[in-house]
Amino acid sequence: AWGPASPLTFSLSTHNTFNTRDLLLNASLANLPQLYLSIYYITFNGLYTCVAMAYEWNALGTKRRGLRVTKEEGDQRSTHFLQLPYRWALPIAATSGVLHWLMSETLFLVRADVRDRDGKLIDLESFSACGYSPVSLLALFCVASVPILVTAWVVTRSLRQRVPFAAGNSMVVSAACHPPADDVDVHLKKVMWGEVGRFKDVGHCSLSSADVGEPVPGMRYA
C-alpha cells in the first residue's frame, strides 16, 4: 500500500490458516469491492449518457447539426468513440481507474510464509489474510465523493428547453421527424428543429434541413 498499512488483518475464516481454501476466500474478499466499483462506473456512465443525450437532442433546436449515426454519410456525424463526449468520458474513465487503484491499495491480500532455519515452510505458523490501509481508505472516500458531488451539480442544472424532451422515447422522436414533402434526403443534411408550416390555426414542428421558425408560445402544434 502507498499509505501506512494497519498492523491488523481480517479473514473470512475463523483462523488465519495457510490452506488453499482460505487463501482463495481472502483473495475474493480483497477483490470483491472491485466489482462494486465496476457497477459504480457503469451507473455513472449510464447516467451521463442520458444527460448527454438530452443535451444533444435539445441542441437541435439551437443550431443546425448533422445526425449522429454509426456510419456517417453526407453531413451526418459519427457516434462518440467512448459513448460520451471526450470532455465527459475521459474524466469518468480516469476517475474509475484511480478508484480501482486506491481500492487495491486499501484492501489487499496478505500472505506470510514462516520457515524454519532449513528453509522449510511451517504451515501451522504461516497464514493468509486481508490487510488494509486507513490512509488509502480515506483517500478512496475523498476521491469517490468528487464524482457524486459533480453529478449532483450537473443533474440539477436547468436546461433551457428548445425541443420537447424525448428521454429516448421513440414516439416523441418520431413526432419530430415529419419534415415538409419537398424537403428530401433530410437525414443526410444538417437539420434543425422548429416550425415548418401551418394549417389553419394549427402549426407543425419538425426537424428539417430547410428554414424553420421559432414556435410561438400559446399556439397549437401537431
C-alpha positions in Angstrom: 0.0 0.0 0.0 1.2 3.5 -0.7 0.0 4.7 2.7 0.9 3.1 6.1 -0.8 -0.3 6.4 -2.7 -1.2 9.6 -1.0 -3.9 11.7 -4.4 -5.5 12.0 -5.8 -8.0 9.4 -9.1 -9.8 9.0 -10.1 -13.1 7.3 -13.2 -14.8 6.1 -12.2 -17.9 8.0 -12.2 -18.4 11.8 -8.4 -18.9 11.8 -5.8 -17.4 9.6 -4.7 -20.7 8.2 -2.5 -21.3 5.2 -4.5 -23.7 3.1 -5.8 -23.1 -0.5 -9.4 -22.6 0.6 -8.6 -19.8 3.0 -6.2 -18.2 0.5 -8.9 -18.1 -2.2 -11.5 -16.8 0.3 -9.3 -14.0 1.4 -8.3 -13.2 -2.2 -12.0 -13.0 -3.0 -12.7 -10.7 -0.1 -9.9 -8.4 -1.2 -11.2 -8.2 -4.7 -14.9 -8.1 -4.1 -15.1 -4.3 -3.8 -13.6 -4.0 -7.3 -16.9 -5.4 -8.5 -18.8 -2.7 -6.8 -16.6 -0.1 -8.3 -17.3 -1.5 -11.7 -21.0 -1.2 -11.0 -20.4 2.3 -9.7 -18.7 3.2 -13.1 -21.5 1.6 -15.2 -24.1 3.5 -13.2 -22.4 6.9 -13.6 -21.7 6.2 -17.3 -25.3 5.4 -17.9 -26.4 8.5 -16.1 -24.1 10.8 -18.0 -25.2 9.1 -21.3 -28.8 10.1 -20.5 -27.6 13.7 -19.7 -25.5 13.9 -22.9 -28.5 12.5 -24.9 -30.7 15.3 -23.5 -28.2 18.0 -24.4 -27.7 16.6 -27.9 -31.4 16.4 -28.6 -32.1 19.9 -27.2 -29.2 21.4 -29.2 -31.1 20.5 -32.4 -33.3 23.5 -31.6 -30.5 26.0 -31.4 -28.2 25.2 -34.3 -28.1 23.1 -37.4 -26.3 19.8 -36.8 -25.8 16.5 -38.6 -27.5 13.5 -37.1 -25.2 11.1 -35.1 -25.1 7.6 -36.7 -22.8 4.6 -36.6 -21.7 5.0 -40.3 -22.0 8.6 -41.4 -22.9 9.9 -44.8 -23.2 13.4 -46.1 -23.4 15.9 -43.2 -24.1 13.1 -40.6 -21.7 12.8 -37.6 -20.3 9.7 -36.2 -21.1 8.4 -32.7 -18.8 9.1 -29.9 -15.9 6.6 -29.5 -16.5 6.2 -25.8 -20.3 6.6 -26.0 -19.9 10.1 -24.4 -18.1 13.3 -25.5 -14.4 13.2 -24.6 -14.8 16.0 -22.1 -17.1 13.7 -20.1 -15.8 10.2 -21.0 -12.1 10.8 -20.2 -12.7 12.2 -16.6 -15.1 9.4 -15.8 -12.7 6.7 -17.1 -9.8 8.4 -15.3 -11.7 8.6 -12.0 -12.7 5.0 -12.3 -9.1 3.9 -12.8 -7.9 5.9 -9.8 -10.7 4.4 -7.6 -9.8 0.9 -8.7 -6.1 1.6 -7.9 -7.0 3.1 -4.5 -9.2 0.1 -3.7 -6.3 -2.2 -4.5 -4.2 -0.2 -2.1 -6.9 -0.1 0.6 -7.7 -3.8 0.8 -5.2 -6.4 -0.2 -4.2 -10.0 0.3 -1.6 -10.7 3.0 0.4 -13.9 2.9 3.0 -14.7 5.5 5.4 -17.6 4.9 7.1 -18.7 8.1 10.1 -21.0 7.6 12.5 -22.8 9.8 16.3 -22.5 9.7 16.5 -25.0 7.0 14.1 -23.1 4.8 11.2 -25.5 5.3 7.7 -23.9 5.3 5.9 -24.1 8.7 2.3 -24.5 7.8 0.9 -24.0 11.3 2.6 -20.6 11.7 2.1 -19.4 8.2 -1.1 -17.6 7.3 -3.1 -15.6 4.7 -5.5 -12.8 5.5 -6.7 -9.4 4.3 -4.7 -6.3 5.1 -5.9 -2.7 4.8 -4.6 0.8 4.8 -6.6 3.5 6.6 -4.8 6.3 4.7 -5.8 4.7 1.4 -9.3 4.2 2.6 -9.6 7.9 3.5 -8.3 8.8 0.0 -10.7 6.4 -1.6 -13.7 8.1 0.1 -12.5 11.6 -0.8 -12.0 10.7 -4.5 -15.3 8.8 -4.7 -17.2 11.8 -3.3 -16.0 14.0 -6.2 -18.0 12.4 -9.0 -21.0 12.3 -6.7 -20.9 16.0 -6.0 -20.2 16.9 -9.6 -23.0 14.7 -10.8 -25.4 16.3 -8.3 -24.4 19.7 -9.7 -24.8 18.5 -13.4 -28.2 16.9 -13.0 -29.7 19.9 -11.0 -28.6 22.5 -13.6 -31.6 23.9 -15.5 -31.7 23.2 -19.3 -33.4 25.8 -21.4 -35.8 23.7 -23.4 -35.6 24.2 -27.1 -37.1 20.9 -28.3 -39.8 18.9 -26.4 -37.9 16.5 -24.2 -37.9 13.0 -25.6 -36.0 11.0 -22.9 -35.2 8.4 -25.6 -38.9 7.8 -26.3 -39.2 6.7 -29.9 -42.7 8.1 -30.2 -41.5 11.6 -29.3 -38.6 11.3 -31.7 -40.8 10.1 -34.5 -43.2 13.0 -34.0 -40.3 15.4 -34.6 -39.3 13.7 -37.8 -42.0 14.8 -40.3 -40.4 17.5 -42.5 -42.2 19.1 -45.5 -42.7 16.9 -48.5 -40.3 18.9 -50.6 -37.5 18.5 -48.1 -35.8 15.4 -49.4 -32.8 13.4 -48.0 -33.2 15.3 -44.7 -31.3 12.6 -42.8 -28.1 13.3 -44.9 -28.1 17.0 -44.2 -27.7 19.3 -41.3 -31.0 19.7 -39.6 -32.7 22.0 -37.0 -36.0 21.7 -35.1 -38.6 24.4 -35.4 -41.9 25.4 -37.1 -42.0 24.2 -40.7 -45.6 25.2 -41.6 -49.1 25.9 -40.5 -52.5 24.6 -41.4 -55.3 26.9 -40.4 -54.8 27.5 -36.7 -52.5 24.5 -36.1 -48.8 24.7 -36.7 -46.4 21.9 -37.3 -42.8 21.5 -35.9 -40.2 19.1 -37.2 -36.6 18.5 -37.9 -35.8 19.9 -41.3 -32.9 20.9 -43.5 -34.9 23.9 -44.8 -35.6 27.1 -43.0 -37.5 26.7 -39.7 -39.2 29.2 -37.5 -39.3 29.5 -33.7 -42.5 28.1 -32.2 -44.9 30.7 -31.0 -45.9 30.4 -27.3 -49.5 29.6 -26.8 -50.1 28.3 -30.3 -51.3 24.8 -31.0 -48.9 22.4 -32.8 -49.3 18.9 -34.1 
